[in-house]
Amino acid sequence: MSVIDYRCELGPADEPFPERHEGFSVSYVRKGSFGYRSRGASSELVAGSLLVGHPGDEYVCTHDHVHGDECLSFFLVPELVEAIGGRSEVWRTGSVPPLSELMVLGELAQAAAEGRSDAGLDEVGLLFAARFVEVVSGRERGRPEAGARDRRRAVEAALWIDASSHEPIDLESAAAGAGLSPFHFLRLFSGVLGVTPHQYLIRSRLKRAARLLADDARSITDVAFEVGFGDLSNFVRTFHRAAGVSPRVFRKAAKGDRKILQDRLAALP
């Protein structure tokens, strides 16, 4: 799966032109509006709508009402579409109106794309696409009951993630290690352990960071890169969201600054 953040600047004065979907895709319209014509049907998409692409289908986008739009688009390979399920006609829906069941996941995906959530963008993208299939096809997917073998797989995957958390890890590589497709691995891991693989990875990194901040003299930048964060600002933001204080303040508290701990306790409900 690949993800593209589209920002279109076309407006009413621009001439529409034919395009073609190169693969399966589902796009969350987060801002603006545009018209969509494909397979003899026309629709108007606004913020919260979904644009659905089927490989080979031609389409035309129009911008008769407002200037520009923004979409977060997920492109899925055929094997992933098959794993998610759903009849072929579901992927020829063309567009879906704003639905609360899909808008909340669309906003979560946007938050993940902007680094405002510890959810993995690839994981949210899979859930978003699977939820789209469920809603459009009118069926709910039940949670599978994990047997002993699957529980062992989930636990072994978690142990591997924890031991390798300082290395680059994505959903695809973790799933390959477990011998499963990304979609089925995500469902299995989340169902057994109650968190997604990416959430567990981030929390493993934060756990190690807290230990280093308390016991080590390395700089905060060095700690961030040591535990696996590739960006200092992302580390500081993620740590603050989890701990309620910055890494610098956490280190002071770990070194015996009682006032910080007292202030945090006083702020608790």
PASEBA-1860 file (N, C-alpha, C; in nm, 3 decimals):
! residues 269
1> MSVIDYRC> 0.084/-0.119/0.000/0.000/0.000/0.000/0.088/0.124/0.000 ~ 0.048/0.222/-0.079/0.118/0.350/-0.079/0.017/0.460/-0.048 ~ 0.068/0.572/0.004/-0.017/0.682/0.047/0.032/0.811/-0.017 ~ -0.060/0.888/-0.073/-0.026/1.017/-0.134/-0.119/1.124/-0.080 ~ -0.061/1.236/-0.044/-0.137/1.351/0.003/-0.156/1.445/-0.116 ~ -0.278/1.444/-0.173/-0.307/1.523/-0.291/-0.357/1.662/-0.254 ~ -0.306/1.762/-0.324/-0.355/1.899/-0.310/-0.377/1.954/-0.450 ~ -0.503/1.973/-0.487/-0.539/2.020/-0.621/-0.569/2.170/-0.615
9> ELGPADEP> -0.519/2.244/-0.713/-0.538/2.389/-0.717/-0.633/2.432/-0.829 ~ -0.698/2.337/-0.896/-0.786/2.372/-1.006/-0.914/2.438/-0.957 ~ -0.974/2.518/-1.045/-1.096/2.590/-1.009/-1.194/2.595/-1.125 ~ -1.301/2.675/-1.112/-1.406/2.681/-1.215/-1.356/2.722/-1.353 ~ -1.247/2.796/-1.360/-1.199/2.844/-1.490/-1.115/2.739/-1.564 ~ -1.081/2.630/-1.496/-0.994/2.529/-1.556/-1.075/2.424/-1.631 ~ -1.026/2.386/-1.748/-1.093/2.287/-1.831/-1.067/2.146/-1.777 ~ -1.173/2.067/-1.752/-1.152/1.928/-1.704/-1.092/1.841/-1.814
17> FPERHEGF> -1.025/1.734/-1.774/-0.961/1.646/-1.870/-0.974/1.502/-1.822 ~ -0.978/1.405/-1.915/-0.995/1.264/-1.877/-0.869/1.208/-1.812 ~ -0.891/1.122/-1.712/-0.782/1.053/-1.644/-0.819/0.906/-1.630 ~ -0.727/0.825/-1.582/-0.750/0.682/-1.567/-0.696/0.633/-1.432 ~ -0.774/0.553/-1.362/-0.725/0.491/-1.239/-0.626/0.382/-1.274 ~ -0.507/0.391/-1.218/-0.403/0.292/-1.246/-0.412/0.171/-1.153 ~ -0.488/0.180/-1.045/-0.499/0.070/-0.951/-0.616/0.091/-0.858 ~ -0.628/0.004/-0.758/-0.732/0.018/-0.657/-0.693/0.131/-0.562
25> SVSYVRKG> -0.789/0.215/-0.529/-0.758/0.325/-0.437/-0.884/0.369/-0.364 ~ -0.863/0.426/-0.247/-0.971/0.489/-0.172/-0.913/0.618/-0.114 ~ -0.978/0.730/-0.146/-0.926/0.861/-0.110/-1.024/0.933/-0.019 ~ -0.972/0.987/0.090/-1.052/1.064/0.185/-1.041/1.212/0.152 ~ -1.156/1.272/0.119/-1.159/1.416/0.088/-1.164/1.491/0.221 ~ -1.058/1.561/0.253/-1.054/1.630/0.382/-1.087/1.779/0.369 ~ -1.084/1.831/0.247/-1.109/1.975/0.231/-1.150/2.004/0.087 ~ -1.237/2.103/0.070/-1.275/2.145/-0.064/-1.387/2.061/-0.123
33> SFGYRSRG> -1.401/2.071/-0.253/-1.507/1.999/-0.323/-1.469/1.983/-0.470 ~ -1.519/1.876/-0.533/-1.500/1.856/-0.676/-1.605/1.758/-0.727 ~ -1.632/1.766/-0.858/-1.722/1.671/-0.921/-1.644/1.554/-0.977 ~ -1.712/1.437/-0.987/-1.646/1.316/-1.035/-1.740/1.245/-1.131 ~ -1.694/1.220/-1.254/-1.773/1.149/-1.354/-1.697/1.025/-1.398 ~ -1.764/0.909/-1.390/-1.703/0.784/-1.433/-1.812/0.681/-1.459 ~ -1.794/0.602/-1.563/-1.887/0.494/-1.597/-2.031/0.543/-1.606 ~ -2.050/0.662/-1.663/-2.183/0.716/-1.687/-2.252/0.777/-1.567
41> ASSELVAG> -2.184/0.784/-1.454/-2.243/0.841/-1.333/-2.164/0.963/-1.288 ~ -2.237/1.059/-1.227/-2.174/1.181/-1.179/-2.206/1.200/-1.031 ~ -2.113/1.258/-0.958/-2.136/1.286/-0.816/-2.055/1.407/-0.776 ~ -2.099/1.472/-0.669/-2.026/1.585/-0.612/-1.967/1.541/-0.478 ~ -1.839/1.558/-0.462/-1.771/1.518/-0.339/-1.734/1.641/-0.257 ~ -1.760/1.632/-0.128/-1.727/1.739/-0.034/-1.641/1.680/0.077 ~ -1.600/1.762/0.172/-1.518/1.715/0.282/-1.587/1.600/0.354 ~ -1.516/1.488/0.371/-1.572/1.369/0.434/-1.612/1.262/0.335
49> SLLVGHPG> -1.622/1.297/0.206/-1.658/1.199/0.104/-1.538/1.109/0.072 ~ -1.566/0.999/0.003/-1.462/0.908/-0.043/-1.465/0.898/-0.194 ~ -1.349/0.899/-0.255/-1.335/0.871/-0.397/-1.273/0.732/-0.410 ~ -1.339/0.644/-0.485/-1.296/0.505/-0.495/-1.248/0.477/-0.637 ~ -1.129/0.423/-0.650/-1.072/0.396/-0.781/-1.064/0.247/-0.811 ~ -1.095/0.212/-0.935/-1.081/0.074/-0.984/-0.987/0.076/-1.103 ~ -0.889/-0.015/-1.108/-0.789/-0.010/-1.216/-0.852/-0.015/-1.355 ~ -0.808/0.078/-1.439/-0.855/0.083/-1.577/-0.973/0.173/-1.601
57> DEYVCTHD> -1.044/0.212/-1.498/-1.162/0.298/-1.516/-1.120/0.441/-1.549 ~ -1.183/0.498/-1.652/-1.158/0.637/-1.687/-1.250/0.727/-1.606 ~ -1.205/0.849/-1.580/-1.286/0.942/-1.502/-1.246/1.086/-1.536 ~ -1.334/1.178/-1.497/-1.308/1.320/-1.514/-1.346/1.390/-1.385 ~ -1.258/1.476/-1.336/-1.287/1.558/-1.218/-1.315/1.701/-1.261 ~ -1.418/1.759/-1.206/-1.455/1.897/-1.238/-1.448/1.981/-1.111 ~ -1.430/2.111/-1.129/-1.420/2.204/-1.016/-1.506/2.326/-1.046 ~ -1.636/2.302/-1.052/-1.730/2.407/-1.092/-1.768/2.501/-0.979
65> HVHGDECL> -1.747/2.461/-0.856/-1.804/2.536/-0.743/-1.700/2.606/-0.656 ~ -1.589/2.540/-0.628/-1.487/2.600/-0.542/-1.350/2.581/-0.605 ~ -1.253/2.650/-0.552/-1.117/2.643/-0.603/-1.034/2.550/-0.515 ~ -0.998/2.434/-0.569/-0.907/2.343/-0.500/-0.973/2.243/-0.408 ~ -0.899/2.137/-0.379/-0.941/2.034/-0.284/-0.818/1.961/-0.234 ~ -0.835/1.889/-0.124/-0.726/1.812/-0.065/-0.777/1.672/-0.030 ~ -0.698/1.570/-0.066/-0.736/1.430/-0.042/-0.616/1.352/0.012 ~ -0.645/1.258/0.101/-0.546/1.162/0.146/-0.582/1.029/0.080
73> SFFLVPEL> -0.496/0.983/-0.010/-0.529/0.870/-0.096/-0.445/0.747/-0.063 ~ -0.514/0.633/-0.052/-0.449/0.505/-0.026/-0.459/0.418/-0.150 ~ -0.346/0.368/-0.199/-0.342/0.283/-0.317/-0.305/0.142/-0.275 ~ -0.388/0.045/-0.315/-0.373/-0.093/-0.269/-0.341/-0.186/-0.385 ~ -0.247/-0.276/-0.364/-0.216/-0.377/-0.465/-0.327/-0.481/-0.466 ~ -0.347/-0.553/-0.578/-0.456/-0.651/-0.588/-0.456/-0.755/-0.476 ~ -0.336/-0.800/-0.433/-0.330/-0.901/-0.328/-0.389/-0.849/-0.197 ~ -0.368/-0.723/-0.171/-0.422/-0.663/-0.049/-0.573/-0.647/-0.059
81> VEAIGGRS> -0.621/-0.609/-0.176/-0.766/-0.598/-0.198/-0.833/-0.734/-0.179 ~ -0.768/-0.839/-0.229/-0.822/-0.974/-0.213/-0.825/-1.015/-0.066 ~ -0.722/-0.978/0.009/-0.718/-1.013/0.152/-0.827/-0.940/0.229 ~ -0.852/-0.815/0.194/-0.957/-0.739/0.261/-1.094/-0.796/0.228 ~ -1.112/-0.841/0.104/-1.239/-0.899/0.064/-1.329/-0.797/-0.001 ~ -1.450/-0.838/-0.030/-1.544/-0.748/-0.094/-1.559/-0.781/-0.242 ~ -1.680/-0.771/-0.292/-1.706/-0.800/-0.432/-1.642/-0.694/-0.522 ~ -1.620/-0.730/-0.648/-1.555/-0.640/-0.741/-1.634/-0.511/-0.757
89> EVWRTGSV> -1.767/-0.520/-0.755/-1.848/-0.399/-0.775/-1.833/-0.298/-0.663 ~ -1.791/-0.345/-0.544/-1.767/-0.251/-0.434/-1.660/-0.151/-0.473 ~ -1.558/-0.197/-0.546/-1.448/-0.110/-0.586/-1.482/-0.029/-0.710 ~ -1.605/-0.047/-0.761/-1.652/0.037/-0.871/-1.763/0.130/-0.822 ~ -1.766/0.153/-0.692/-1.866/0.243/-0.634/-1.849/0.385/-0.685 ~ -1.725/0.424/-0.712/-1.699/0.558/-0.762/-1.680/0.659/-0.650 ~ -1.784/0.677/-0.571/-1.775/0.772/-0.459/-1.868/0.728/-0.349 ~ -1.838/0.774/-0.227/-1.920/0.745/-0.110/-1.944/0.878/-0.039
97> PPLSELMV> -2.070/0.908/-0.003/-2.098/1.035/0.066/-2.036/1.038/0.205 ~ -2.031/1.154/0.268/-1.975/1.161/0.403/-2.053/1.073/0.501 ~ -1.986/0.973/0.558/-2.046/0.882/0.655/-1.960/0.883/0.781 ~ -2.025/0.890/0.895/-1.950/0.900/1.021/-1.857/0.782/1.040 ~ -1.900/0.661/0.996/-1.819/0.541/1.015/-1.685/0.551/0.943 ~ -1.682/0.628/0.833/-1.560/0.641/0.754/-1.486/0.771/0.783 ~ -1.560/0.875/0.818/-1.497/1.005/0.844/-1.405/1.000/0.965 ~ -1.445/0.926/1.069/-1.360/0.922/1.188/-1.227/0.853/1.157
105> LGELAQAA> -1.230/0.748/1.074/-1.106/0.681/1.036/-1.025/0.768/0.940 ~ -1.095/0.844/0.854/-1.025/0.935/0.765/-0.949/1.041/0.842 ~ -1.011/1.093/0.948/-0.943/1.194/1.030/-0.828/1.132/1.110 ~ -0.845/1.007/1.154/-0.737/0.939/1.223/-0.619/0.918/1.129 ~ -0.648/0.882/1.004/-0.542/0.865/0.905/-0.470/0.996/0.880 ~ -0.544/1.106/0.874/-0.483/1.236/0.854/-0.393/1.272/0.972 ~ -0.440/1.244/1.092/-0.360/1.271/1.212/-0.231/1.188/1.209 ~ -0.241/1.062/1.166/-0.122/0.977/1.157/-0.026/1.030/1.051
113> AEGRSDAG> -0.080/1.077/0.939/0.004/1.131/0.832/0.079/1.255/0.877 ~ 0.019/1.333/0.966/0.081/1.456/1.014/0.161/1.437/1.141 ~ 0.168/1.312/1.190/0.245/1.284/1.311/0.176/1.325/1.439 ~ 0.043/1.344/1.434/-0.031/1.384/1.553/-0.091/1.265/1.627 ~ -0.060/1.144/1.583/-0.113/1.023/1.645/-0.004/0.918/1.646 ~ -0.007/0.828/1.745/0.091/0.719/1.745/0.040/0.599/1.667 ~ -0.071/0.615/1.597/-0.119/0.510/1.508/-0.033/0.509/1.382 ~ -0.008/0.389/1.328/0.070/0.377/1.206/-0.015/0.409/1.085
121> LDEVGLLF> 0.038/0.490/0.993/-0.040/0.529/0.876/-0.076/0.407/0.790 ~ 0.016/0.311/0.778/-0.017/0.192/0.700/-0.127/0.111/0.767 ~ -0.124/0.105/0.901/-0.228/0.031/0.973/-0.365/0.100/0.958 ~ -0.367/0.230/0.977/-0.494/0.303/0.964/-0.546/0.293/0.821 ~ -0.455/0.296/0.724/-0.497/0.282/0.585/-0.565/0.149/0.559 ~ -0.511/0.041/0.615/-0.574/-0.090/0.600/-0.712/-0.093/0.665 ~ -0.721/-0.038/0.787/-0.849/-0.036/0.857/-0.950/0.050/0.781 ~ -0.904/0.161/0.727/-0.989/0.251/0.651/-1.046/0.181/0.528
129> AARFVEVV> -0.959/0.112/0.453/-1.005/0.040/0.334/-1.099/-0.074/0.370 ~ -1.066/-0.148/0.477/-1.152/-0.259/0.519/-1.288/-0.209/0.566 ~ -1.289/-0.097/0.637/-1.416/-0.040/0.685/-1.500/0.009/0.568 ~ -1.435/0.066/0.466/-1.506/0.106/0.346/-1.578/-0.013/0.283 ~ -1.507/-0.126/0.271/-1.567/-0.246/0.212/-1.686/-0.293/0.296 ~ -1.670/-0.292/0.428/-1.779/-0.335/0.517/-1.902/-0.247/0.500 ~ -1.882/-0.117/0.500/-1.994/-0.024/0.494/-2.066/-0.032/0.360 ~ -1.990/-0.032/0.251/-2.052/-0.032/0.118/-2.118/-0.165/0.088
137> SGRERGRP> -2.059/-0.275/0.132/-2.118/-0.407/0.104/-2.225/-0.445/0.204 ~ -2.239/-0.365/0.311/-2.345/-0.389/0.408/-2.321/-0.506/0.499 ~ -2.195/-0.536/0.527/-2.167/-0.648/0.618/-2.065/-0.605/0.721 ~ -2.072/-0.664/0.837/-1.977/-0.641/0.944/-1.886/-0.762/0.956 ~ -1.758/-0.736/0.968/-1.660/-0.844/0.980/-1.641/-0.877/1.128 ~ -1.670/-1.000/1.167/-1.652/-1.041/1.305/-1.506/-1.063/1.339 ~ -1.473/-1.044/1.465/-1.335/-1.067/1.507/-1.309/-1.217/1.517 ~ -1.206/-1.268/1.450/-1.178/-1.412/1.455/-1.127/-1.453/1.593
145> EAGARDRR> -1.165/-1.574/1.634/-1.117/-1.627/1.761/-0.978/-1.685/1.739 ~ -0.880/-1.632/1.811/-0.742/-1.675/1.791/-0.715/-1.805/1.866 ~ -0.657/-1.901/1.794/-0.618/-2.026/1.857/-0.480/-2.015/1.920 ~ -0.433/-2.126/1.977/-0.304/-2.127/2.046/-0.190/-2.089/1.951 ~ -0.196/-2.140/1.828/-0.088/-2.112/1.732/-0.084/-1.964/1.697 ~ -0.201/-1.904/1.676/-0.206/-1.762/1.641/-0.164/-1.674/1.759 ~ -0.202/-1.714/1.879/-0.159/-1.637/1.997/-0.007/-1.640/2.011 ~ 0.051/-1.756/1.985/0.197/-1.766/1.990/0.260/-1.676/1.884
153> RAVEAALW> 0.201/-1.674/1.766/0.251/-1.587/1.660/0.251/-1.441/1.704 ~ 0.140/-1.399/1.764/0.128/-1.261/1.807/0.231/-1.228/1.915 ~ 0.246/-1.316/2.012/0.341/-1.293/2.121/0.484/-1.291/2.067 ~ 0.518/-1.387/1.981/0.653/-1.390/1.925/0.681/-1.264/1.843 ~ 0.580/-1.215/1.771/0.596/-1.091/1.694/0.621/-0.973/1.787 ~ 0.547/-0.969/1.899/0.566/-0.860/1.996/0.706/-0.865/2.057 ~ 0.755/-0.984/2.089/0.889/-0.997/2.144/0.995/-0.950/2.044 ~ 0.972/-0.983/1.918/1.067/-0.940/1.813/1.063/-0.788/1.796
161> IDASSHEP> 0.943/-0.730/1.796/0.931/-0.585/1.782/0.999/-0.515/1.899 ~ 0.979/-0.565/2.019/1.038/-0.502/2.137/1.191/-0.508/2.131 ~ 1.244/-0.622/2.089/1.390/-0.638/2.083/1.452/-0.559/1.969 ~ 1.374/-0.532/1.865/1.426/-0.465/1.745/1.371/-0.324/1.729 ~ 1.313/-0.269/1.835/1.241/-0.142/1.822/1.331/-0.026/1.781 ~ 1.462/-0.039/1.801/1.553/0.068/1.762/1.581/0.066/1.612 ~ 1.536/-0.040/1.544/1.554/-0.053/1.400/1.428/-0.005/1.326 ~ 1.442/0.031/1.197/1.322/0.065/1.118/1.232/-0.058/1.102
169> IDLESAAA> 1.108/-0.048/1.144/1.013/-0.159/1.134/0.882/-0.104/1.078 ~ 0.829/-0.169/0.977/0.698/-0.132/0.927/0.606/-0.253/0.931 ~ 0.480/-0.231/0.899/0.380/-0.338/0.908/0.416/-0.455/0.816 ~ 0.465/-0.423/0.697/0.495/-0.528/0.600/0.607/-0.619/0.649 ~ 0.713/-0.561/0.704/0.824/-0.644/0.751/0.785/-0.726/0.873 ~ 0.706/-0.669/0.962/0.660/-0.744/1.079/0.569/-0.859/1.037 ~ 0.481/-0.833/0.941/0.391/-0.937/0.893/0.468/-1.049/0.824 ~ 0.570/-1.013/0.746/0.651/-1.115/0.677/0.721/-1.204/0.778
177> GAGLSPFH> 0.768/-1.145/0.888/0.833/-1.225/0.990/0.739/-1.325/1.055 ~ 0.609/-1.290/1.060/0.509/-1.380/1.117/0.451/-1.475/1.013 ~ 0.489/-1.458/0.887/0.437/-1.545/0.782/0.294/-1.517/0.745 ~ 0.251/-1.390/0.758/0.113/-1.353/0.729/0.109/-1.232/0.637 ~ -0.006/-1.211/0.573/-0.024/-1.088/0.497/-0.038/-0.972/0.595 ~ -0.004/-0.849/0.554/-0.016/-0.735/0.645/-0.154/-0.721/0.706 ~ -0.259/-0.741/0.627/-0.395/-0.723/0.677/-0.427/-0.826/0.785 ~ -0.396/-0.953/0.760/-0.427/-1.058/0.857/-0.337/-1.048/0.981
185> FLRLFSGV> -0.212/-1.005/0.961/-0.124/-0.986/1.075/-0.176/-0.874/1.165 ~ -0.220/-0.764/1.105/-0.273/-0.653/1.183/-0.393/-0.696/1.265 ~ -0.484/-0.770/1.205/-0.604/-0.817/1.275/-0.567/-0.914/1.388 ~ -0.474/-1.004/1.359/-0.435/-1.103/1.459/-0.364/-1.036/1.578 ~ -0.266/-0.954/1.549/-0.188/-0.888/1.654/-0.279/-0.802/1.742 ~ -0.363/-0.721/1.678/-0.452/-0.632/1.754/-0.554/-0.711/1.835 ~ -0.605/-0.820/1.776/-0.705/-0.899/1.845/-0.650/-0.970/1.967 ~ -0.526/-1.018/1.959/-0.467/-1.092/2.070/-0.411/-1.000/2.178
193> LGVTPHQY> -0.344/-0.892/2.136/-0.271/-0.809/2.232/-0.339/-0.676/2.265 ~ -0.441/-0.639/2.190/-0.516/-0.519/2.224/-0.456/-0.389/2.175 ~ -0.342/-0.392/2.107/-0.280/-0.275/2.047/-0.233/-0.314/1.908 ~ -0.216/-0.215/1.821/-0.165/-0.245/1.687/-0.014/-0.262/1.693 ~ 0.045/-0.325/1.592/0.191/-0.340/1.592/0.264/-0.206/1.601 ~ 0.215/-0.105/1.532/0.283/0.025/1.536/0.272/0.089/1.674 ~ 0.156/0.079/1.735/0.141/0.132/1.871/0.237/0.063/1.966 ~ 0.251/-0.069/1.953/0.344/-0.142/2.039/0.488/-0.100/2.012
201> LIRSRLKR> 0.521/-0.078/1.885/0.655/-0.034/1.849/0.686/0.102/1.912 ~ 0.595/0.197/1.899/0.617/0.330/1.955/0.631/0.323/2.106 ~ 0.549/0.242/2.170/0.554/0.233/2.316/0.681/0.162/2.363 ~ 0.731/0.068/2.283/0.859/0.005/2.316/0.972/0.107/2.307 ~ 0.966/0.193/2.207/1.068/0.297/2.193/1.059/0.397/2.309 ~ 0.937/0.434/2.347/0.920/0.528/2.458/0.968/0.467/2.590 ~ 0.944/0.338/2.607/0.990/0.269/2.729/1.141/0.275/2.739 ~ 1.208/0.247/2.629/1.354/0.250/2.630/1.404/0.393/2.647
209> AARLLADD> 1.335/0.488/2.584/1.375/0.629/2.598/1.366/0.675/2.742 ~ 1.258/0.636/2.811/1.241/0.675/2.952/1.354/0.618/3.036 ~ 1.394/0.494/3.005/1.503/0.432/3.080/1.635/0.506/3.058 ~ 1.661/0.544/2.932/1.785/0.615/2.901/1.785/0.756/2.960 ~ 1.670/0.822/2.956/1.661/0.957/3.011/1.686/0.956/3.162 ~ 1.644/0.848/3.227/1.660/0.840/3.372/1.800/0.797/3.413 ~ 1.864/0.711/3.333/1.989/0.649/3.376/2.111/0.691/3.298 ~ 2.093/0.765/3.188/2.203/0.789/3.096/2.231/0.937/3.083
217> ARSITDVA> 2.353/0.971/3.050/2.393/1.111/3.036/2.389/1.159/2.891 ~ 2.345/1.073/2.799/2.339/1.113/2.659/2.241/1.228/2.638 ~ 2.264/1.305/2.534/2.174/1.416/2.503/2.038/1.362/2.460 ~ 1.937/1.446/2.467/1.803/1.406/2.427/1.800/1.370/2.279 ~ 1.876/1.442/2.199/1.883/1.408/2.056/1.940/1.269/2.036 ~ 2.048/1.238/2.109/2.108/1.105/2.097/2.011/0.996/2.143 ~ 1.937/1.024/2.250/1.839/0.927/2.298/1.732/0.902/2.192 ~ 1.685/1.009/2.130/1.580/0.996/2.028/1.624/0.903/1.916
225> FEVGFGDL> 1.744/0.924/1.865/1.792/0.841/1.755/1.831/0.701/1.801 ~ 1.879/0.689/1.924/1.919/0.560/1.978/1.800/0.465/1.987 ~ 1.683/0.516/2.026/1.567/0.428/2.046/1.489/0.405/1.917 ~ 1.522/0.475/1.810/1.458/0.445/1.682/1.378/0.557/1.619 ~ 1.369/0.673/1.685/1.299/0.784/1.623/1.392/0.852/1.522 ~ 1.342/0.874/1.403/1.424/0.936/1.300/1.418/1.086/1.299 ~ 1.336/1.142/1.387/1.317/1.288/1.389/1.303/1.334/1.533 ~ 1.383/1.433/1.572/1.382/1.478/1.711/1.249/1.540/1.750
233> SNFVRTFH> 1.193/1.623/1.664/1.067/1.689/1.699/0.955/1.589/1.716 ~ 0.957/1.482/1.635/0.856/1.377/1.648/0.872/1.305/1.782 ~ 0.996/1.280/1.820/1.022/1.215/1.949/0.972/1.301/2.065 ~ 1.006/1.430/2.063/0.965/1.519/2.172/0.813/1.526/2.180 ~ 0.747/1.539/2.065/0.601/1.548/2.063/0.537/1.419/2.112 ~ 0.587/1.305/2.066/0.531/1.176/2.105/0.554/1.148/2.253 ~ 0.674/1.179/2.302/0.706/1.157/2.443/0.617/1.245/2.532 ~ 0.602/1.371/2.494/0.520/1.463/2.573/0.374/1.417/2.577
241> RAAGVSPR> 0.325/1.367/2.464/0.187/1.317/2.459/0.169/1.198/2.553 ~ 0.271/1.114/2.563/0.262/0.995/2.647/0.286/1.026/2.794 ~ 0.388/1.107/2.824/0.429/1.130/2.962/0.365/1.252/3.026 ~ 0.314/1.342/2.943/0.256/1.464/2.998/0.359/1.572/3.022 ~ 0.486/1.541/3.003/0.595/1.637/3.018/0.696/1.611/2.906 ~ 0.780/1.710/2.881/0.882/1.695/2.778/0.991/1.599/2.824 ~ 1.072/1.546/2.732/1.185/1.462/2.774/1.280/1.534/2.870 ~ 1.301/1.664/2.849/1.391/1.739/2.936/1.336/1.747/3.078
249> VFRKAAKG> 1.207/1.775/3.091/1.146/1.782/3.224/1.143/1.644/3.288 ~ 1.116/1.541/3.208/1.117/1.404/3.261/1.254/1.370/3.318 ~ 1.358/1.409/3.248/1.494/1.380/3.296/1.521/1.451/3.428 ~ 1.475/1.575/3.441/1.493/1.648/3.566/1.421/1.578/3.681 ~ 1.299/1.530/3.652/1.223/1.459/3.756/1.294/1.331/3.795 ~ 1.351/1.261/3.696/1.421/1.136/3.724/1.548/1.160/3.805 ~ 1.602/1.278/3.792/1.724/1.311/3.867/1.694/1.367/4.007 ~ 1.566/1.371/4.045/1.532/1.408/4.182/1.463/1.541/4.201
257> DRKILQDR> 1.416/1.604/4.092/1.343/1.731/4.106/1.202/1.701/4.157 ~ 1.183/1.710/4.286/1.055/1.673/4.347/0.942/1.766/4.306 ~ 0.972/1.891/4.279/0.866/1.986/4.246/0.791/1.944/4.119 ~ 0.865/1.889/4.023/0.801/1.843/3.900/0.701/1.732/3.931 ~ 0.743/1.637/4.013/0.654/1.527/4.048/0.535/1.577/4.128 ~ 0.557/1.671/4.219/0.448/1.727/4.299/0.348/1.800/4.210 ~ 0.398/1.876/4.113/0.310/1.950/4.022/0.227/1.853/3.939 ~ 0.291/1.744/3.893/0.217/1.647/3.813/0.110/1.579/3.896
265> LAALP> 0.141/1.545/4.021/0.043/1.482/4.109/-0.073/1.577/4.138 ~ -0.041/1.705/4.158/-0.146/1.803/4.188/-0.238/1.823/4.069 ~ -0.188/1.799/3.949/-0.269/1.819/3.828/-0.361/1.702/3.798 ~ -0.342/1.590/3.868/-0.426/1.473/3.843/-0.567/1.497/3.896 ~ -0.669/1.445/3.826/-0.807/1.464/3.871/-0.835/1.391/4.002
END
